[in-house]
Amino acid sequence: MKRIDIYYGGEHYSIGGRRFEDLREEIEAGMTAGPYWLEVNDGEGQMRAAHLLLMPGVPLAIVPVPDEYPGPSSDGASSEAGPPRVG
């Protein structure tokens, strides 16, 4: 995975070098104990650390960004159509 995009308060942040499942579990565990500060990257190019206060009622989206997006197959069909049929 290339990175995980974070959308919080209408702004875009990111986290690199983490597994999506680990981050989701960290957020869930942190919020179970009450408000939770999540460290993320802010900015393009030169990253700066930012800390987001997570609590109930604050919208948050975490979006995994793969290393490469699937492209069209050699026959021109989109890879989103599913696996090829056999037989």
PDB file as gemmi writes it, atoms N, CA and C in Angstrom:
CRYST1    1.000    1.000    1.000  90.00  90.00  90.00 P 1                      
ATOM      1  N   MET A   1       0.835  -1.172   0.000  1.00  0.00           N  
ATOM      2  CA  MET A   1       0.000   0.000   0.000  1.00  0.00           C  
ATOM      3  C   MET A   1       0.882   1.238   0.000  1.00  0.00           C  
ATOM      4  N   LYS A   2       0.539   2.162  -0.849  1.00  0.00           N  
ATOM      5  CA  LYS A   2       1.315   3.385  -0.997  1.00  0.00           C  
ATOM      6  C   LYS A   2       1.160   4.288   0.227  1.00  0.00           C  
ATOM      7  N   ARG A   3      -0.088   4.554   0.606  1.00  0.00           N  
ATOM      8  CA  ARG A   3      -0.368   5.400   1.758  1.00  0.00           C  
ATOM      9  C   ARG A   3      -1.841   5.233   2.110  1.00  0.00           C  
ATOM     10  N   ILE A   4      -2.243   5.891   3.189  1.00  0.00           N  
ATOM     11  CA  ILE A   4      -3.649   5.930   3.568  1.00  0.00           C  
ATOM     12  C   ILE A   4      -4.040   7.405   3.599  1.00  0.00           C  
ATOM     13  N   ASP A   5      -5.041   7.764   2.812  1.00  0.00           N  
ATOM     14  CA  ASP A   5      -5.548   9.134   2.825  1.00  0.00           C  
ATOM     15  C   ASP A   5      -6.527   9.283   3.980  1.00  0.00           C  
ATOM     16  N   ILE A   6      -6.497  10.448   4.611  1.00  0.00           N  
ATOM     17  CA  ILE A   6      -7.376  10.773   5.725  1.00  0.00           C  
ATOM     18  C   ILE A   6      -8.151  12.034   5.342  1.00  0.00           C  
ATOM     19  N   TYR A   7      -9.459  11.988   5.476  1.00  0.00           N  
ATOM     20  CA  TYR A   7     -10.295  13.166   5.256  1.00  0.00           C  
ATOM     21  C   TYR A   7     -10.950  13.513   6.587  1.00  0.00           C  
ATOM     22  N   TYR A   8     -10.680  14.729   7.067  1.00  0.00           N  
ATOM     23  CA  TYR A   8     -11.109  15.159   8.395  1.00  0.00           C  
ATOM     24  C   TYR A   8     -11.429  16.646   8.334  1.00  0.00           C  
ATOM     25  N   GLY A   9     -12.627  17.014   8.733  1.00  0.00           N  
ATOM     26  CA  GLY A   9     -13.000  18.425   8.756  1.00  0.00           C  
ATOM     27  C   GLY A   9     -12.887  19.116   7.408  1.00  0.00           C  
ATOM     28  N   GLY A  10     -13.125  18.383   6.326  1.00  0.00           N  
ATOM     29  CA  GLY A  10     -13.046  18.956   4.994  1.00  0.00           C  
ATOM     30  C   GLY A  10     -11.631  19.101   4.459  1.00  0.00           C  
ATOM     31  N   GLU A  11     -10.653  18.631   5.197  1.00  0.00           N  
ATOM     32  CA  GLU A  11      -9.250  18.722   4.784  1.00  0.00           C  
ATOM     33  C   GLU A  11      -8.698  17.331   4.489  1.00  0.00           C  
ATOM     34  N   HIS A  12      -7.617  17.290   3.714  1.00  0.00           N  
ATOM     35  CA  HIS A  12      -6.973  16.044   3.310  1.00  0.00           C  
ATOM     36  C   HIS A  12      -5.630  15.897   4.016  1.00  0.00           C  
ATOM     37  N   TYR A  13      -5.406  14.736   4.597  1.00  0.00           N  
ATOM     38  CA  TYR A  13      -4.144  14.383   5.252  1.00  0.00           C  
ATOM     39  C   TYR A  13      -3.754  12.994   4.762  1.00  0.00           C  
ATOM     40  N   SER A  14      -2.597  12.491   5.192  1.00  0.00           N  
ATOM     41  CA  SER A  14      -2.204  11.136   4.799  1.00  0.00           C  
ATOM     42  C   SER A  14      -1.344  10.507   5.886  1.00  0.00           C  
ATOM     43  N   ILE A  15      -1.218   9.193   5.781  1.00  0.00           N  
ATOM     44  CA  ILE A  15      -0.355   8.406   6.658  1.00  0.00           C  
ATOM     45  C   ILE A  15       0.375   7.416   5.766  1.00  0.00           C  
ATOM     46  N   GLY A  16       1.677   7.305   5.928  1.00  0.00           N  
ATOM     47  CA  GLY A  16       2.466   6.355   5.151  1.00  0.00           C  
ATOM     48  C   GLY A  16       3.079   5.296   6.057  1.00  0.00           C  
ATOM     49  N   GLY A  17       3.438   4.175   5.452  1.00  0.00           N  
ATOM     50  CA  GLY A  17       4.137   3.124   6.182  1.00  0.00           C  
ATOM     51  C   GLY A  17       3.302   2.393   7.211  1.00  0.00           C  
ATOM     52  N   ARG A  18       1.992   2.383   7.030  1.00  0.00           N  
ATOM     53  CA  ARG A  18       1.095   1.697   7.970  1.00  0.00           C  
ATOM     54  C   ARG A  18       0.173   0.771   7.197  1.00  0.00           C  
ATOM     55  N   ARG A  19      -0.262  -0.281   7.851  1.00  0.00           N  
ATOM     56  CA  ARG A  19      -1.285  -1.157   7.279  1.00  0.00           C  
ATOM     57  C   ARG A  19      -2.658  -0.567   7.594  1.00  0.00           C  
ATOM     58  N   PHE A  20      -3.563  -0.619   6.623  1.00  0.00           N  
ATOM     59  CA  PHE A  20      -4.904  -0.074   6.792  1.00  0.00           C  
ATOM     60  C   PHE A  20      -5.597  -0.677   8.018  1.00  0.00           C  
ATOM     61  N   GLU A  21      -5.525  -1.995   8.152  1.00  0.00           N  
ATOM     62  CA  GLU A  21      -6.202  -2.678   9.261  1.00  0.00           C  
ATOM     63  C   GLU A  21      -5.643  -2.220  10.609  1.00  0.00           C  
ATOM     64  N   ASP A  22      -4.321  -2.027  10.691  1.00  0.00           N  
ATOM     65  CA  ASP A  22      -3.704  -1.577  11.944  1.00  0.00           C  
ATOM     66  C   ASP A  22      -4.177  -0.175  12.310  1.00  0.00           C  
ATOM     67  N   LEU A  23      -4.254   0.715  11.322  1.00  0.00           N  
ATOM     68  CA  LEU A  23      -4.709   2.077  11.579  1.00  0.00           C  
ATOM     69  C   LEU A  23      -6.165   2.076  12.034  1.00  0.00           C  
ATOM     70  N   ARG A  24      -7.006   1.318  11.362  1.00  0.00           N  
ATOM     71  CA  ARG A  24      -8.420   1.254  11.748  1.00  0.00           C  
ATOM     72  C   ARG A  24      -8.571   0.749  13.182  1.00  0.00           C  
ATOM     73  N   GLU A  25      -7.813  -0.286  13.538  1.00  0.00           N  
ATOM     74  CA  GLU A  25      -7.873  -0.805  14.904  1.00  0.00           C  
ATOM     75  C   GLU A  25      -7.376   0.226  15.912  1.00  0.00           C  
ATOM     76  N   GLU A  26      -6.320   0.966  15.573  1.00  0.00           N  
ATOM     77  CA  GLU A  26      -5.799   2.011  16.457  1.00  0.00           C  
ATOM     78  C   GLU A  26      -6.858   3.087  16.703  1.00  0.00           C  
ATOM     79  N   ILE A  27      -7.530   3.518  15.650  1.00  0.00           N  
ATOM     80  CA  ILE A  27      -8.562   4.549  15.775  1.00  0.00           C  
ATOM     81  C   ILE A  27      -9.716   4.050  16.638  1.00  0.00           C  
ATOM     82  N   GLU A  28     -10.180   2.835  16.373  1.00  0.00           N  
ATOM     83  CA  GLU A  28     -11.290   2.276  17.152  1.00  0.00           C  
ATOM     84  C   GLU A  28     -10.918   2.146  18.627  1.00  0.00           C  
ATOM     85  N   ALA A  29      -9.721   1.646  18.910  1.00  0.00           N  
ATOM     86  CA  ALA A  29      -9.286   1.480  20.297  1.00  0.00           C  
ATOM     87  C   ALA A  29      -9.119   2.840  20.981  1.00  0.00           C  
ATOM     88  N   GLY A  30      -8.555   3.803  20.281  1.00  0.00           N  
ATOM     89  CA  GLY A  30      -8.367   5.123  20.860  1.00  0.00           C  
ATOM     90  C   GLY A  30      -9.678   5.798  21.179  1.00  0.00           C  
ATOM     91  N   MET A  31     -10.648   5.696  20.298  1.00  0.00           N  
ATOM     92  CA  MET A  31     -11.937   6.352  20.518  1.00  0.00           C  
ATOM     93  C   MET A  31     -12.757   5.646  21.587  1.00  0.00           C  
ATOM     94  N   THR A  32     -12.505   4.372  21.811  1.00  0.00           N  
ATOM     95  CA  THR A  32     -13.205   3.654  22.873  1.00  0.00           C  
ATOM     96  C   THR A  32     -12.874   4.264  24.235  1.00  0.00           C  
ATOM     97  N   ALA A  33     -11.649   4.758  24.375  1.00  0.00           N  
ATOM     98  CA  ALA A  33     -11.196   5.349  25.643  1.00  0.00           C  
ATOM     99  C   ALA A  33     -11.612   6.813  25.773  1.00  0.00           C  
ATOM    100  N   GLY A  34     -12.193   7.404  24.727  1.00  0.00           N  
ATOM    101  CA  GLY A  34     -12.583   8.812  24.763  1.00  0.00           C  
ATOM    102  C   GLY A  34     -11.949   9.544  23.598  1.00  0.00           C  
ATOM    103  N   PRO A  35     -11.861  10.884  23.656  1.00  0.00           N  
ATOM    104  CA  PRO A  35     -11.202  11.610  22.575  1.00  0.00           C  
ATOM    105  C   PRO A  35      -9.776  11.104  22.369  1.00  0.00           C  
ATOM    106  N   TYR A  36      -9.338  11.085  21.111  1.00  0.00           N  
ATOM    107  CA  TYR A  36      -8.055  10.480  20.757  1.00  0.00           C  
ATOM    108  C   TYR A  36      -7.341  11.353  19.737  1.00  0.00           C  
ATOM    109  N   TRP A  37      -6.057  11.581  19.932  1.00  0.00           N  
ATOM    110  CA  TRP A  37      -5.239  12.348  18.992  1.00  0.00           C  
ATOM    111  C   TRP A  37      -4.563  11.399  18.016  1.00  0.00           C  
ATOM    112  N   LEU A  38      -4.773  11.619  16.722  1.00  0.00           N  
ATOM    113  CA  LEU A  38      -4.166  10.802  15.671  1.00  0.00           C  
ATOM    114  C   LEU A  38      -3.124  11.647  14.951  1.00  0.00           C  
ATOM    115  N   GLU A  39      -1.883  11.158  14.868  1.00  0.00           N  
ATOM    116  CA  GLU A  39      -0.831  11.874  14.146  1.00  0.00           C  
ATOM    117  C   GLU A  39      -0.876  11.504  12.670  1.00  0.00           C  
ATOM    118  N   VAL A  40      -0.918  12.518  11.824  1.00  0.00           N  
ATOM    119  CA  VAL A  40      -0.999  12.346  10.370  1.00  0.00           C  
ATOM    120  C   VAL A  40      -0.002  13.283   9.701  1.00  0.00           C  
ATOM    121  N   ASN A  41       0.140  13.157   8.382  1.00  0.00           N  
ATOM    122  CA  ASN A  41       0.985  14.058   7.597  1.00  0.00           C  
ATOM    123  C   ASN A  41       0.114  15.141   6.974  1.00  0.00           C  
ATOM    124  N   ASP A  42       0.617  16.359   6.994  1.00  0.00           N  
ATOM    125  CA  ASP A  42      -0.068  17.493   6.391  1.00  0.00           C  
ATOM    126  C   ASP A  42       0.828  18.082   5.322  1.00  0.00           C  
ATOM    127  N   GLY A  43       0.268  18.405   4.179  1.00  0.00           N  
ATOM    128  CA  GLY A  43       1.037  19.076   3.134  1.00  0.00           C  
ATOM    129  C   GLY A  43       1.447  18.153   2.016  1.00  0.00           C  
ATOM    130  N   GLU A  44       1.766  18.761   0.906  1.00  0.00           N  
ATOM    131  CA  GLU A  44       2.257  18.057  -0.275  1.00  0.00           C  
ATOM    132  C   GLU A  44       3.754  18.336  -0.389  1.00  0.00           C  
ATOM    133  N   GLY A  45       4.510  17.373  -0.845  1.00  0.00           N  
ATOM    134  CA  GLY A  45       5.961  17.569  -0.953  1.00  0.00           C  
ATOM    135  C   GLY A  45       6.608  17.434   0.415  1.00  0.00           C  
ATOM    136  N   GLN A  46       6.843  18.536   1.081  1.00  0.00           N  
ATOM    137  CA  GLN A  46       7.427  18.499   2.432  1.00  0.00           C  
ATOM    138  C   GLN A  46       6.308  18.259   3.441  1.00  0.00           C  
ATOM    139  N   MET A  47       6.372  17.118   4.104  1.00  0.00           N  
ATOM    140  CA  MET A  47       5.330  16.765   5.058  1.00  0.00           C  
ATOM    141  C   MET A  47       5.584  17.427   6.411  1.00  0.00           C  
ATOM    142  N   ARG A  48       4.479  17.791   7.052  1.00  0.00           N  
ATOM    143  CA  ARG A  48       4.512  18.301   8.414  1.00  0.00           C  
ATOM    144  C   ARG A  48       3.584  17.426   9.238  1.00  0.00           C  
ATOM    145  N   ALA A  49       3.956  17.185  10.477  1.00  0.00           N  
ATOM    146  CA  ALA A  49       3.087  16.406  11.366  1.00  0.00           C  
ATOM    147  C   ALA A  49       1.887  17.258  11.761  1.00  0.00           C  
ATOM    148  N   ALA A  50       0.730  16.642  11.756  1.00  0.00           N  
ATOM    149  CA  ALA A  50      -0.498  17.274  12.242  1.00  0.00           C  
ATOM    150  C   ALA A  50      -1.157  16.283  13.192  1.00  0.00           C  
ATOM    151  N   HIS A  51      -1.895  16.785  14.145  1.00  0.00           N  
ATOM    152  CA  HIS A  51      -2.573  15.934  15.121  1.00  0.00           C  
ATOM    153  C   HIS A  51      -4.065  16.230  15.063  1.00  0.00           C  
ATOM    154  N   LEU A  52      -4.843  15.195  14.770  1.00  0.00           N  
ATOM    155  CA  LEU A  52      -6.288  15.328  14.635  1.00  0.00           C  
ATOM    156  C   LEU A  52      -6.964  14.791  15.885  1.00  0.00           C  
ATOM    157  N   LEU A  53      -7.857  15.586  16.469  1.00  0.00           N  
ATOM    158  CA  LEU A  53      -8.604  15.144  17.645  1.00  0.00           C  
ATOM    159  C   LEU A  53      -9.831  14.372  17.169  1.00  0.00           C  
ATOM    160  N   LEU A  54      -9.859  13.087  17.456  1.00  0.00           N  
ATOM    161  CA  LEU A  54     -10.958  12.216  17.047  1.00  0.00           C  
ATOM    162  C   LEU A  54     -11.903  12.014  18.216  1.00  0.00           C  
ATOM    163  N   MET A  55     -13.201  12.178  17.940  1.00  0.00           N  
ATOM    164  CA  MET A  55     -14.226  11.959  18.954  1.00  0.00           C  
ATOM    165  C   MET A  55     -15.549  11.714  18.245  1.00  0.00           C  
ATOM    166  N   PRO A  56     -16.524  11.159  18.947  1.00  0.00           N  
ATOM    167  CA  PRO A  56     -17.825  10.924  18.314  1.00  0.00           C  
ATOM    168  C   PRO A  56     -18.393  12.216  17.737  1.00  0.00           C  
ATOM    169  N   GLY A  57     -19.018  12.092  16.564  1.00  0.00           N  
ATOM    170  CA  GLY A  57     -19.639  13.225  15.916  1.00  0.00           C  
ATOM    171  C   GLY A  57     -18.740  13.969  14.944  1.00  0.00           C  
ATOM    172  N   VAL A  58     -17.449  13.639  14.919  1.00  0.00           N  
ATOM    173  CA  VAL A  58     -16.519  14.284  13.995  1.00  0.00           C  
ATOM    174  C   VAL A  58     -16.313  13.348  12.803  1.00  0.00           C  
ATOM    175  N   PRO A  59     -16.718  13.770  11.589  1.00  0.00           N  
ATOM    176  CA  PRO A  59     -16.578  12.882  10.433  1.00  0.00           C  
ATOM    177  C   PRO A  59     -15.117  12.624  10.082  1.00  0.00           C  
ATOM    178  N   LEU A  60     -14.816  11.372   9.805  1.00  0.00           N  
ATOM    179  CA  LEU A  60     -13.467  10.934   9.468  1.00  0.00           C  
ATOM    180  C   LEU A  60     -13.573   9.829   8.436  1.00  0.00           C  
ATOM    181  N   ALA A  61     -12.758   9.912   7.396  1.00  0.00           N  
ATOM    182  CA  ALA A  61     -12.694   8.841   6.399  1.00  0.00           C  
ATOM    183  C   ALA A  61     -11.244   8.426   6.247  1.00  0.00           C  
ATOM    184  N   ILE A  62     -10.990   7.119   6.204  1.00  0.00           N  
ATOM    185  CA  ILE A  62      -9.654   6.594   5.913  1.00  0.00           C  
ATOM    186  C   ILE A  62      -9.763   5.792   4.629  1.00  0.00           C  
ATOM    187  N   VAL A  63      -8.892   6.110   3.667  1.00  0.00           N  
ATOM    188  CA  VAL A  63      -8.983   5.540   2.324  1.00  0.00           C  
ATOM    189  C   VAL A  63      -7.634   4.948   1.938  1.00  0.00           C  
ATOM    190  N   PRO A  64      -7.543   3.619   1.781  1.00  0.00           N  
ATOM    191  CA  PRO A  64      -6.269   3.028   1.361  1.00  0.00           C  
ATOM    192  C   PRO A  64      -5.963   3.386  -0.094  1.00  0.00           C  
ATOM    193  N   VAL A  65      -4.717   3.762  -0.362  1.00  0.00           N  
ATOM    194  CA  VAL A  65      -4.277   4.086  -1.718  1.00  0.00           C  
ATOM    195  C   VAL A  65      -3.284   3.009  -2.140  1.00  0.00           C  
ATOM    196  N   PRO A  66      -3.633   2.171  -3.117  1.00  0.00           N  
ATOM    197  CA  PRO A  66      -2.730   1.096  -3.542  1.00  0.00           C  
ATOM    198  C   PRO A  66      -1.503   1.646  -4.257  1.00  0.00           C  
ATOM    199  N   ASP A  67      -0.458   0.821  -4.336  1.00  0.00           N  
ATOM    200  CA  ASP A  67       0.766   1.207  -5.037  1.00  0.00           C  
ATOM    201  C   ASP A  67       0.485   1.528  -6.491  1.00  0.00           C  
ATOM    202  N   GLU A  68      -0.359   0.717  -7.132  1.00  0.00           N  
ATOM    203  CA  GLU A  68      -0.707   0.932  -8.536  1.00  0.00           C  
ATOM    204  C   GLU A  68      -2.191   0.681  -8.714  1.00  0.00           C  
ATOM    205  N   TYR A  69      -2.810   1.482  -9.553  1.00  0.00           N  
ATOM    206  CA  TYR A  69      -4.204   1.257  -9.881  1.00  0.00           C  
ATOM    207  C   TYR A  69      -4.283   0.251 -11.018  1.00  0.00           C  
ATOM    208  N   PRO A  70      -5.260  -0.671 -10.970  1.00  0.00           N  
ATOM    209  CA  PRO A  70      -5.393  -1.622 -12.074  1.00  0.00           C  
ATOM    210  C   PRO A  70      -5.801  -0.887 -13.342  1.00  0.00           C  
ATOM    211  N   GLY A  71      -5.220  -1.284 -14.433  1.00  0.00           N  
ATOM    212  CA  GLY A  71      -5.533  -0.675 -15.725  1.00  0.00           C  
ATOM    213  C   GLY A  71      -6.343  -1.615 -16.571  1.00  0.00           C  
ATOM    214  N   PRO A  72      -6.640  -1.207 -17.788  1.00  0.00           N  
ATOM    215  CA  PRO A  72      -7.397  -2.090 -18.680  1.00  0.00           C  
ATOM    216  C   PRO A  72      -6.566  -3.307 -19.059  1.00  0.00           C  
ATOM    217  N   SER A  73      -7.241  -4.414 -19.294  1.00  0.00           N  
ATOM    218  CA  SER A  73      -6.554  -5.628 -19.702  1.00  0.00           C  
ATOM    219  C   SER A  73      -6.132  -5.514 -21.159  1.00  0.00           C  
ATOM    220  N   SER A  74      -5.374  -6.484 -21.645  1.00  0.00           N  
ATOM    221  CA  SER A  74      -4.867  -6.441 -23.008  1.00  0.00           C  
ATOM    222  C   SER A  74      -5.976  -6.508 -24.053  1.00  0.00           C  
ATOM    223  N   ASP A  75      -7.165  -7.031 -23.691  1.00  0.00           N  
ATOM    224  CA  ASP A  75      -8.266  -7.081 -24.655  1.00  0.00           C  
ATOM    225  C   ASP A  75      -9.129  -5.823 -24.612  1.00  0.00           C  
ATOM    226  N   GLY A  76      -8.711  -4.831 -23.797  1.00  0.00           N  
ATOM    227  CA  GLY A  76      -9.414  -3.562 -23.732  1.00  0.00           C  
ATOM    228  C   GLY A  76     -10.527  -3.523 -22.717  1.00  0.00           C  
ATOM    229  N   ALA A  77     -10.852  -4.670 -22.097  1.00  0.00           N  
ATOM    230  CA  ALA A  77     -11.905  -4.693 -21.085  1.00  0.00           C  
ATOM    231  C   ALA A  77     -11.364  -4.138 -19.776  1.00  0.00           C  
ATOM    232  N   SER A  78     -12.206  -3.491 -19.046  1.00  0.00           N  
ATOM    233  CA  SER A  78     -11.807  -2.922 -17.757  1.00  0.00           C  
ATOM    234  C   SER A  78     -11.612  -4.031 -16.745  1.00  0.00           C  
ATOM    235  N   SER A  79     -10.598  -3.877 -15.873  1.00  0.00           N  
ATOM    236  CA  SER A  79     -10.361  -4.870 -14.829  1.00  0.00           C  
ATOM    237  C   SER A  79     -11.426  -4.791 -13.751  1.00  0.00           C  
ATOM    238  N   GLU A  80     -12.265  -3.736 -13.765  1.00  0.00           N  
ATOM    239  CA  GLU A  80     -13.327  -3.603 -12.776  1.00  0.00           C  
ATOM    240  C   GLU A  80     -14.493  -4.541 -13.066  1.00  0.00           C  
ATOM    241  N   ALA A  81     -14.490  -5.163 -14.233  1.00  0.00           N  
ATOM    242  CA  ALA A  81     -15.590  -6.040 -14.614  1.00  0.00           C  
ATOM    243  C   ALA A  81     -15.524  -7.370 -13.883  1.00  0.00           C  
ATOM    244  N   GLY A  82     -14.448  -7.660 -13.194  1.00  0.00           N  
ATOM    245  CA  GLY A  82     -14.304  -8.912 -12.474  1.00  0.00           C  
ATOM    246  C   GLY A  82     -13.379  -9.864 -13.179  1.00  0.00           C  
ATOM    247  N   PRO A  83     -13.180 -11.040 -12.594  1.00  0.00           N  
ATOM    248  CA  PRO A  83     -12.268 -12.006 -13.209  1.00  0.00           C  
ATOM    249  C   PRO A  83     -12.869 -12.591 -14.482  1.00  0.00           C  
ATOM    250  N   PRO A  84     -11.999 -13.043 -15.390  1.00  0.00           N  
ATOM    251  CA  PRO A  84     -12.505 -13.629 -16.643  1.00  0.00           C  
ATOM    252  C   PRO A  84     -13.278 -14.924 -16.361  1.00  0.00           C  
ATOM    253  N   ARG A  85     -14.250 -15.194 -17.203  1.00  0.00           N  
ATOM    254  CA  ARG A  85     -15.024 -16.433 -17.059  1.00  0.00           C  
ATOM    255  C   ARG A  85     -14.262 -17.585 -17.699  1.00  0.00           C  
ATOM    256  N   VAL A  86     -14.382 -18.738 -17.076  1.00  0.00           N  
ATOM    257  CA  VAL A  86     -13.739 -19.940 -17.591  1.00  0.00           C  
ATOM    258  C   VAL A  86     -14.819 -20.873 -18.105  1.00  0.00           C  
ATOM    259  N   GLY A  87     -14.627 -21.406 -19.344  1.00  0.00           N  
ATOM    260  CA  GLY A  87     -15.539 -22.406 -19.896  1.00  0.00           C  
ATOM    261  C   GLY A  87     -16.696 -21.876 -20.523  1.00  0.00           C  
TER     262      GLY A  87                                                      
END                                                                             
